[in-house]
């Protein structure tokens, strides 16, 4: 199982330093997403110049914030800059970000994502783009630059069954985000079935869980940082992550997290998170605990795992996490 780190929205110099450190330590990939911080494609262009072999990817960029054609142009550009070390990770984000930060409508998320991928693939093919869908009607243009790079894999960050099935039907990879391991195996059946129904070999597609990681000799410090991170996503980021925990059998804990967040604040919400939720969803604690959790992820259909740092992690905890991941 390949390991990658996600450096989204860290201090700018740290993102650069950790990408280089990850390559030097032998990790497999570095990922940059977009929330309401740094813009991903510009940063990846810079990381392409600082690294030589490690895979670089967007993990994730929302489909609503650029036109599908511009996403295709951006993917082609970064693929060229990296010499085909690039993976395009896409997702919907959520209504809070799309509506309140970008001022766009969060509409038809699954259909919108599917149409976006169709256009992106046409852009990357170099052929004239022709798309007549519910969200986009495009015709008459093609990507005009000469590309020397090859294919750009497209991964989708999907949580619900319908979105997972869409990913199996048309994407090159599925990125379950914050999904407990038992639920990954259940959802993979939908992913693989959807691929097979369309004549695609599920074994040729990637499964790349994304989750939070904090590893330290002081395991309690690492796990507390992860507790705060999970509390934020379940308590403050809409229904997606709450629903994901609930569908994996953690409904009571998910309800308690959200209730505590809104009634008493982040710290109380963090304290409601059970050790079992952390062990099932994250990579957190001492090096031994973390390696056991990685072993458990490897027992799922995962081909690779992308790990990001808790929002409250300081530089020492992030560096410790990278170093201990490299020893796995």
C-alpha positions in Angstrom: 0.0 0.0 0.0 1.5 3.3 -1.1 1.6 6.2 1.4 1.2 9.9 0.6 0.8 13.1 2.6 -1.6 16.0 2.1 0.0 19.4 2.8 -3.0 21.6 2.1 -3.2 25.0 3.8 0.0 24.8 5.9 2.4 27.7 6.1 3.7 28.2 2.6 7.3 27.3 3.4 6.3 24.2 5.3 4.3 22.9 2.3 7.4 23.2 0.2 9.7 21.7 2.8 7.4 18.8 3.6 7.0 17.9 -0.1 10.8 17.7 -0.5 11.1 15.8 2.8 8.4 13.3 1.7 10.3 12.5 -1.5 13.6 12.2 0.4 12.1 9.8 2.9 10.6 7.6 0.2 6.9 8.4 0.5 4.9 7.9 -2.7 2.8 11.1 -3.2 2.1 14.6 -2.1 -1.4 16.1 -2.3 -2.7 19.7 -2.2 -6.4 20.4 -1.8 -8.4 23.6 -1.8 -10.7 24.9 0.9 -10.5 28.6 1.6 -6.7 28.8 1.7 -3.9 28.4 -0.9 -4.8 27.8 -4.6 -3.8 24.2 -5.5 -2.6 24.3 -9.1 -0.1 27.1 -8.7 1.4 25.4 -5.7 1.7 22.1 -7.5 3.5 23.8 -10.3 6.0 25.0 -7.8 6.3 21.6 -6.1 7.0 20.1 -9.5 10.2 22.1 -9.7 11.3 21.1 -6.2 10.8 17.4 -6.6 11.9 14.8 -9.2 9.9 11.5 -8.8 7.2 11.7 -6.2 3.6 11.8 -7.5 1.8 15.1 -7.0 -2.0 15.4 -6.9 -5.0 17.6 -6.1 -6.7 16.2 -3.0 -9.2 17.6 -3.6 -10.3 20.6 -5.7 -14.0 21.3 -5.9 -15.7 20.8 -9.3 -17.8 23.9 -8.8 -15.0 26.5 -8.6 -13.7 26.3 -12.1 -15.3 25.5 -15.4 -14.8 21.9 -16.5 -12.7 23.1 -19.5 -10.4 25.2 -17.2 -10.0 22.1 -14.9 -8.9 20.2 -18.0 -6.5 23.0 -18.9 -5.1 23.0 -15.4 -4.7 19.2 -15.4 -2.9 19.3 -18.7 -0.6 22.1 -17.5 0.4 20.4 -14.2 0.9 17.0 -15.9 3.3 18.7 -18.4 5.1 20.5 -15.6 5.5 17.3 -13.6 6.4 14.9 -16.5 3.3 12.8 -15.9 3.6 12.7 -12.1 0.1 14.2 -11.6 -3.2 12.9 -10.5 -6.4 15.0 -10.6 -8.4 14.6 -7.5 -11.9 16.1 -7.7 -14.8 16.4 -5.3 -17.9 18.5 -4.6 -16.8 20.0 -1.2 -20.0 21.0 0.5 -22.7 23.6 0.5 -21.0 25.7 3.2 -17.9 26.2 1.1 -19.5 26.4 -2.3 -22.3 28.7 -1.4 -20.8 30.8 1.3 -17.3 31.1 0.1 -17.6 30.9 -3.7 -21.2 32.2 -4.0 -22.2 29.3 -6.3 -25.1 26.9 -6.1 -24.5 23.5 -4.7 -26.7 21.7 -7.2 -26.8 18.2 -8.8 -23.5 17.2 -7.1 -23.3 13.7 -8.7 -24.4 14.7 -12.1 -22.4 17.8 -12.1 -19.2 15.8 -11.2 -19.9 13.2 -13.9 -20.4 15.9 -16.5 -17.2 17.7 -15.4 -15.1 14.5 -15.7 -16.5 13.9 -19.2 -15.5 17.4 -20.3 -12.0 17.1 -18.7 -11.3 13.9 -20.5 -12.3 15.4 -23.8 -10.0 18.4 -23.1 -7.1 16.1 -22.3 -7.7 14.0 -25.4 -7.0 17.0 -27.7 -10.1 16.4 -29.6 -12.9 19.0 -30.1 -15.0 19.2 -26.9 -18.6 18.4 -27.5 -20.9 18.0 -24.5 -24.7 18.5 -24.3 -25.6 18.0 -20.7 -27.9 19.4 -18.0 -25.2 21.6 -16.6 -23.0 22.3 -19.6 -23.5 22.7 -23.3 -20.1 23.0 -25.0 -18.9 22.7 -28.6 -16.4 24.0 -31.1 -13.1 24.3 -29.1 -10.3 22.0 -28.3 -7.2 22.3 -26.1 -4.8 24.2 -28.4 -1.4 23.5 -26.7 0.7 20.6 -27.8 0.9 18.0 -25.1 3.8 15.7 -24.6 2.4 14.2 -21.4 0.2 11.1 -21.3 -3.0 10.3 -19.5 -4.0 12.1 -16.3 -5.7 9.8 -13.8 -8.9 11.3 -12.3 -9.8 10.3 -8.8 -13.1 11.3 -7.0 -13.6 12.0 -3.4 -16.9 10.2 -2.8 -18.8 9.3 0.4 -22.3 8.3 -0.5 -23.3 5.1 -2.3 -24.6 6.9 -5.5 -21.4 9.0 -5.7 -19.2 6.0 -5.2 -21.1 4.1 -8.0 -20.5 7.1 -10.3 -16.8 7.0 -9.4 -16.7 3.3 -10.3 -18.4 4.0 -13.6 -16.2 6.7 -15.0 -13.2 7.6 -12.7 -9.8 6.1 -12.4 -9.8 6.1 -8.7 -12.0 6.5 -5.6 -10.9 8.6 -2.5 -13.1 7.9 0.5 -12.5 10.7 3.0 -12.8 10.1 6.7 -14.6 6.8 6.1 -14.2 4.1 8.8 -12.4 1.1 7.5 -15.3 -1.3 7.7 -17.4 1.1 5.7 -14.7 1.4 3.0 -15.0 -2.4 2.4 -18.8 -2.1 2.2 -18.7 0.8 -0.2 -16.1 -0.8 -2.3 -18.6 -3.5 -3.3 -20.7 -0.7 -4.9 -17.6 0.8 -6.6 -16.5 -2.5 -8.0 -20.0 -3.5 -9.1 -20.5 -0.2 -10.9 -17.2 -0.6 -12.7 -18.0 -4.2 -13.8 -21.4 -3.2 -15.0 -19.7 -0.9 -17.5 -17.2 -3.4 -18.6 -14.4 -1.9 -16.6 -12.0 -4.1 -14.5 -12.2 -2.9 -10.8 -8.7 -4.2 -10.2 -7.4 -1.6 -12.7 -8.9 1.2 -10.6 -7.4 2.8 -7.5 -8.8 3.0 -4.0 -7.1 5.7 -2.0 -8.6 6.5 1.4 -7.9 10.0 2.8 -7.7 10.5 6.5 -6.1 12.4 9.3 -2.8 11.3 10.8 -0.8 12.3 13.8 2.1 10.1 15.1 4.3 10.9 18.1 6.1 9.1 20.9 3.6 11.0 23.0 0.5 9.2 21.7 -1.9 11.1 23.8 -0.9 14.4 22.2 -1.2 12.9 18.8 -4.7 11.5 19.4 -5.9 14.7 21.0 -5.0 16.6 17.9 -6.9 14.1 15.8 -9.9 14.4 18.2 -10.1 18.1 17.6 -9.9 17.6 13.8 -12.7 15.0 13.7 -14.8 17.2 15.9 -14.5 20.1 13.5 -15.5 18.1 10.4 -18.4 16.3 12.1 -19.6 19.3 14.1 -19.1 22.2 11.7 -18.8 21.0 8.1 -22.4 19.9 7.3 -24.0 16.5 7.1 -21.5 14.5 5.0 -19.1 13.5 7.7 -21.8 13.0 10.3 -23.6 10.7 7.9 -20.5 8.8 7.1 -19.8 8.0 10.7 -23.5 7.2 11.3 -23.6 4.7 8.4 -20.6 3.0 9.7 -22.3 2.2 13.0 -21.2 5.3 15.0 -24.5 7.2 14.9 -24.7 7.9 18.6 -21.2 9.2 18.7 -21.7 11.3 15.6 -24.9 12.8 17.2 -23.0 13.6 20.4 -20.1 15.3 18.6 -22.5 17.6 16.6 -24.6 18.4 19.7 -21.5 19.2 21.8 -20.0 21.3 19.0 -23.1 23.5 18.7 -24.0 23.7 22.4 -20.6 23.8 24.2 -17.9 24.4 21.5 -15.0 22.5 19.9 -13.2 21.3 23.0 -16.3 19.6 24.4 -17.0 18.1 21.0 -13.5 16.7 20.8 -13.9 15.0 24.2 -17.0 13.1 23.1 -15.1 11.2 20.3 -14.6 7.6 21.3 -11.2 5.8 21.0 -12.9 3.4 18.6 -13.8 6.2 16.2 -10.2 7.3 16.1 -8.9 3.8 15.6 -11.4 3.1 12.8 -11.0 6.3 10.9 -7.6 7.8 11.6 -3.9 7.0 11.9 -3.1 8.4 15.3 -1.0 7.7 18.4 2.4 6.2 19.0 4.4 4.8 16.1 3.3 1.3 17.1 -0.4 2.3 17.2 -0.1 4.1 13.9 1.5 1.2 12.1 -1.1 -1.2 13.4 -3.8 1.1 12.0 -2.0 1.3 8.7 -1.9 -2.5 8.7 -5.7 -2.4 9.1 -6.1 0.0 6.2 -4.0 -2.3 4.1 -6.4 -5.2 4.8 -9.2 -3.2 3.1 -9.3 -2.8 -0.7 -7.0 0.3 -0.4 -4.1 0.5 -2.8 -2.8 3.7 -1.2 -3.6 6.0 1.6 -3.3 9.8 1.7 -2.7 11.3 5.1 -3.2 14.9 6.2 -2.3 16.6 9.4 -4.8 17.7 12.1 -5.7 21.4 11.9 -4.1 22.0 15.3 -0.8 20.2 14.7 2.4 22.2 15.2 5.5 21.7 13.1 7.0 19.2 15.5 4.0 16.9 15.3 3.8 17.2 11.5 7.5 16.3 11.2 7.2 13.4 13.6 4.2 12.1 11.6 6.1 12.3 8.3 9.2 10.6 9.7 7.2 7.7 11.3 5.1 7.2 8.1 8.4 6.7 6.3 9.3 3.8 8.6 6.1 1.9 7.8 
